[in-house]
């Protein structure tokens, strides 16, 4: 990831949203996806807030992935494109994901264990499912680009419609995170739509604020009706409306963008430091839930950034730990 936040407005806006997505993700794993994970929060504002955001967190990451891809799309060389994505996504997933599975299996105080080592990563493990899903999406998108099926508006919207219908149908299976790819694909296409066809470029910031406020109120009032099913019409509406509103608001915060440019490192490593902060808090008998949440989020964000700085500046080590080559980092 780049070390310096570029001052180009569009890049700053994208990195700001990446930073926001990182904070939401780390917060999610600190609090826990359920009462049996994270800080074991069973009820209350934190539990309800964390559950409601299930409709927003991964869509933000995926929409931004589609948007960024649109800036440097597939342009020929199918094999080279997929090898590059495999190095970027699958290599660190296999290395870091396997190490995380070992840590969770043998360190006291961890919340999960590996059920079958033979199927590790065949059945997606922990949050690394997203990386596998994203790689599959890039495979499909490269094929569509090669066949020129998403270059004009009509064919693009047809593919987007098919993607939405598949997502709502619940199609797919867990192996290699195919189901996750089906769930995320409409959001990737929406991000590409924003970039390729400048869909919301004419929408003002005030409109974005109003839409986000309406979505927030609806989630508070009808949260139970919306539920936590991510592959429902309600979830799709909440996700697209929220991301569209945030995009239209043109947020520009340098401190969030500073976090955002390190989003992949944070995604890979935040669980190590968030879990470490939780175990440390328990050993020190810290009984303030707020303090534990703040400590977990701070460690979950800053810890991976420290890892990024400590990884030796060699192509092999940076590829293995971060999915990035030295040449690419320096070029940015």
NORLINCOR-V159706 format. One record per run of one state. SS is the DSSP state (hx for helix, st for strand, lp for the rest). FROM is the first residue (numbers start at 1). TO is the last residue. If there is no record, write none. Layout:
BEGIN
<<SS | FROM | TO> <SS | FROM | TO>>
END
This chain:
BEGIN
<<lp | 1 | 8> <hx | 9 | 31> <lp | 32 | 44> <hx | 45 | 55> <lp | 56 | 56> <hx | 57 | 71> <lp | 72 | 77> <hx | 78 | 106> <lp | 107 | 116> <hx | 117 | 119> <st | 120 | 120> <lp | 121 | 122> <st | 123 | 123> <lp | 124 | 125> <hx | 126 | 146> <lp | 147 | 152> <hx | 153 | 169> <lp | 170 | 174> <st | 175 | 175> <lp | 176 | 177> <hx | 178 | 196> <lp | 197 | 204> <hx | 205 | 221> <lp | 222 | 222> <hx | 223 | 226> <lp | 227 | 232> <hx | 233 | 249> <lp | 250 | 253> <hx | 254 | 260> <lp | 261 | 262> <hx | 263 | 283> <lp | 284 | 288> <hx | 289 | 310> <lp | 311 | 314> <hx | 315 | 322> <lp | 323 | 325> <hx | 326 | 331> <lp | 332 | 332>>
END
